[in-house]
């Protein structure tokens, strides 16, 4: 049976749970920018990391 070969390095995904008001704000922001909530969170995280050091 042919199939996809197993990945050598599997991505580890962690679920992030937001307060309902925060999730709604993130969803609205993502909708305006025509992207996903994950993209918004990744941008915010990158910006915070740059400000740290």
N, C-alpha and C positions, 0 to 999 in steps of 0.2 A: 504494500500500500504506500503510494507516494504521498508525501506531505512536506511540510515546512521543517527544515532542520532546526534543532534546538539552538537557542541563542546562547552564546558563551557568557556574556555579561548581561544579566537581566536587570532592567531598571527597577529600582526600589521606589515605590510610590507610597507616600504617606497621605492620608486623608486629612484635610484641614476643615474644621467646622467653624462657621462664623455665626455671630449673633444675627438674628433675622434682619435687623436694620442695616447692619454692615453688608450682609449678603445682597440685600436689595440695592444698596448704593453701588456696590461692585457690579451688579448685573446691569444697572442703568448706565454706568460708565462704560462698560464693555459694549453695550448695545449702541451707544453714541459713537464709539470708535470702531464699530463693526469687527469686534474680536471677542475672545472668550475671557471669562473671569480669570482663568489661569494666566493669560497674557498680561492682564492688569496687575495681578499679584506678583508675577515675575519682574515686571518693570519696577514696581514699588520696592521689591526686595533688592534689586540691583542698585537702585538709587540710594537706598539706606546703607548698603555695603560701601558704596563710593564715599558717602559722607562720613562713615566710620574711620576710614583709613586712607 
